[in-house]
Amino acid sequence: MKIGKNEILFATVLALIITSYVSFITTWVNIGFGKQFLFIWLRGWSIAFVLVAFSILFLAPIVRKKIYS
């Protein structure tokens, strides 16, 4: 499976958008806006971003193939 520049850009942008707001909201709901909010949110976001970006990059073609074939 060849992964081109467009696929990498798509996975990066989509992961950035989704993980930013989902991790922000879940951090806010769980701990509220306190002194440590930014640190805790960025830590959670960075972990989620890596996981989601690779998931989109490698799983999306497999799922797309299963759905459309």
FENSULWO-V794771 format. One record per backbone hydrogen bond with DSSP energy under -1.0 kcal/mol. CO is the residue of the C=O (numbers start at 0). NH is the residue of the N-H. E is the energy in kcal/mol with one decimal. If there is no record, write none. Layout:
BEGIN
co->CO nh->NH e->E
co->CO nh->NH e->E
END
This chain:
BEGIN
co->3 nh->7 e->-1.9
co->4 nh->8 e->-2.7
co->5 nh->9 e->-2.7
co->6 nh->10 e->-2.5
co->7 nh->11 e->-2.3
co->8 nh->12 e->-2.7
co->9 nh->13 e->-2.6
co->10 nh->14 e->-2.2
co->11 nh->15 e->-2.3
co->12 nh->16 e->-2.4
co->13 nh->17 e->-2.6
co->14 nh->18 e->-2.2
co->15 nh->19 e->-1.5
co->16 nh->20 e->-1.7
co->17 nh->21 e->-2.3
co->18 nh->22 e->-2.0
co->19 nh->23 e->-1.9
co->20 nh->24 e->-2.4
co->21 nh->25 e->-2.5
co->22 nh->26 e->-2.2
co->23 nh->27 e->-2.5
co->24 nh->28 e->-2.7
co->25 nh->29 e->-2.1
co->26 nh->30 e->-2.8
co->27 nh->31 e->-1.5
co->31 nh->33 e->-1.2
co->33 nh->36 e->-1.1
co->35 nh->39 e->-2.7
co->36 nh->40 e->-3.1
co->37 nh->41 e->-2.7
co->38 nh->42 e->-2.0
co->39 nh->43 e->-2.4
co->40 nh->44 e->-3.0
co->41 nh->45 e->-2.4
co->42 nh->46 e->-1.6
co->43 nh->47 e->-2.4
co->44 nh->48 e->-3.1
co->45 nh->49 e->-1.7
co->46 nh->50 e->-2.0
co->47 nh->51 e->-2.9
co->48 nh->52 e->-2.7
co->49 nh->53 e->-1.9
co->50 nh->54 e->-1.8
co->51 nh->55 e->-2.9
co->52 nh->56 e->-2.5
co->53 nh->57 e->-2.4
co->54 nh->58 e->-2.7
co->55 nh->59 e->-1.1
co->58 nh->62 e->-2.7
co->59 nh->63 e->-3.0
co->60 nh->64 e->-2.1
co->61 nh->65 e->-2.1
co->62 nh->66 e->-2.5
co->63 nh->67 e->-2.5
END
